[in-house]
Amino acid sequence: MKIDHSQPLEYSTDQNKLNILGFWIFLGAEIMLFATLFTAYFTLQGRTGSGPTPGEIFEITPVLIETIVLLTSSFTIGLGVHALRLGRKNAMLTFFGITLLLGLVFLGVEIFEFTHYYHVGATYQTSAFTAALLTTLGTHGGHVTLGLFWGLFIMIQVKKRGLTPETANKSFIFSLYWHFLDVVWIFIFSFIYLKGMM
């Protein structure tokens, strides 16, 4: 395996470059998935039937907490990648660990939010609006959950093997995934929550 030392570690082999390109293509498919969910939501948001409307169930406090927590985690994963490029394994693991803890806080607030929706009668069966809302939020939450396990496995590999071209590549690809989830959340926050509260 030929290592190009003029490149950052995560890009330092031909295989690594291909892995990153392949992951960008995968993210293109993920964009289509979320675009489909947003389209369904915007089509069905007015179809509340006898159930609650967005304005009746959305609460700003948990949504703001989720947003601040997730945006902070995007910053910490960026610091983790920076530490990776400096070859500082412990700093990288610390920032990745903080990122995953913030992801856990985000999920905790989202579970609280889903419980609130259930108690106010907003379930999958209530209306087309609630079904589309819960599917969109649940899909994003599922991606965050997957990200927590993925990030944990990467941290274990880095701890065992150190910062190699392979572990750096995996860590960088994971950071792209995490940033993607943050971008999707900004769309959810802006176009579902804020629009629904207006």
C-alpha angles and dihedrals in degrees: 000000000000113000119205105211092190089070129069110270094254090057097037100109133046089241091053091052090050091048091054092047090049090051092052087054089050089051088054088060090047090053088055090050093053092041088057091049092049091048091051091047095050090047093050103032093099094049099090098141109188090333129098123288125233091259091055098052106030116095120192099213100065091040092053091048091051091048096048092045094049095045089049089051089054088055093048093049087052089054088049092055090047090053089047090055090050089052093242102144098179093049090047092051091047093053092044089050092051089049092054092046089053089048088053091051089050091052091047091055091045091052088050088050093050089050089052090051090051092051093050091050099257103136135142090269097047100081145326088264095055092044091053092043096050092044092053095045092042093051091052091045090050089053090051090050091051088048092055092056093041092050091048092053090049091051090051090051093049090048091052102037104024125222105327128156087261098049091041089052092050091047093050093048089050090052090054089052092049093049088049091055089051092052090050089050091053088057091047091048094046104037103029107030105028093039090047093051094051 
